[in-house]
Each structure stands twice: as structure tokens, then as C-alpha cells.
């Protein structure tokens, strides 16, 4: 793809799907690839590669491709719940 219209059309088609797990952008211009990747609504965008996964980075989908993350701090947060305790000390008298 060489024109802005073609790039916009590709991004629009990628974003028109109900899924959003991952996408790949291939380009010899890494800055252009990053600009396009930022516009694609998926949990992961690979640039000049496909399917690279690692336990060192978070993975997650959007839209119909799931909720939540695998690996990383956000994955751990999925299994945590905030609990607040409020206790009044009745042993002290009010002055």
C-alpha cells in the first residue's frame, strides 16, 4: 500500500470486525507502521512479524476477542479484589 487512502481503508477494514485479538502491520517504514498500528483496535499489534508471544509482556483482546489479560501485572489484577475494612475504636471516649 502506498497511498493514505489505502492505509485508511486497511485500518477501517481491520476495525470493522467484531474481533480484536491481534493484527500485524508490515512496512519498510517503521514510523509509518507504528502510526498505522496505533489506529488498529486490537489487543496486540505486531510490526514486521506475526505471532510473537512471550510471558514477559501482557496479552489481551478487545471487542469480541475477550476480556482481560494474560501475563504481566494486569493479569494478576484480574484475580485480585479490593476489600476495605472500616473499624471504629470504641475504647476511646469522644472529647
C-alpha positions in Angstrom: 0.0 0.0 0.0 1.3 3.4 -0.9 -1.4 5.9 -0.5 -3.0 7.4 2.6 -6.4 6.3 1.3 -5.2 2.7 1.1 -3.9 2.9 4.6 -7.1 4.3 5.9 -9.1 1.7 4.1 -7.0 -1.1 5.6 -7.4 0.3 9.1 -11.1 0.7 8.6 -11.5 -2.9 7.5 -9.4 -4.2 10.4 -11.5 -2.2 12.9 -14.8 -3.2 11.3 -14.6 -6.7 12.5 -16.2 -7.8 15.8 -12.9 -9.3 16.9 -9.8 -7.6 18.2 -7.3 -10.1 19.4 -4.3 -9.3 17.2 -3.1 -7.7 14.0 0.1 -7.4 12.0 1.5 -4.4 10.1 4.3 -4.9 7.6 6.3 -2.0 6.3 9.8 -0.9 5.5 9.0 2.4 7.2 8.8 1.7 10.9 7.4 5.1 11.8 4.5 4.6 9.3 3.9 1.1 10.6 3.7 2.5 14.2 1.2 5.2 13.1 -1.0 2.6 11.5 -0.7 0.2 14.4 -1.9 2.8 16.9 -5.1 3.2 14.9 -5.9 -0.5 14.8 -8.3 -1.6 17.7 -6.7 -4.9 18.8 -5.1 -6.1 22.0 -1.8 -6.8 20.2 -0.3 -5.4 17.1 2.9 -7.0 15.7 5.1 -4.9 13.4 7.0 -6.7 10.7 6.3 -10.0 12.4 3.4 -12.3 13.4 2.6 -14.4 16.4 5.5 -13.4 18.6 4.4 -14.0 22.2 6.3 -14.0 25.4 5.5 -14.4 29.1 7.4 -11.1 29.5 4.6 -9.0 28.1 0.9 -8.7 28.5 -1.5 -10.1 26.1 -5.2 -9.3 25.8 -8.0 -9.0 23.4 -10.7 -6.3 22.8 -14.2 -6.4 21.4 -15.4 -9.9 20.8 -11.9 -11.4 21.4 -12.1 -11.5 25.1 -11.8 -9.6 28.3 -8.7 -9.4 30.5 -5.0 -10.0 30.1 -2.6 -12.9 30.2 0.8 -12.3 31.8 2.1 -9.2 33.4 0.6 -7.0 36.2 -2.8 -6.6 34.7 -3.3 -10.4 34.6 -2.6 -10.6 38.3 -5.0 -7.8 39.0 -7.8 -9.8 37.3 -7.6 -12.2 40.3 -7.4 -9.6 43.0 -10.3 -7.8 44.7 -10.1 -4.7 46.8 -11.6 -5.1 50.3 -11.9 -2.1 52.6 -12.2 -2.5 56.4 -13.6 0.3 58.5 -13.5 -0.1 62.2 -14.5 2.3 64.9 -12.4 2.1 68.1 -15.0 2.1 70.9 -12.3 2.0 73.6 -11.6 5.8 73.3 -14.0 8.2 74.6 -15.1 11.2 72.5 -14.0 14.5 73.8 
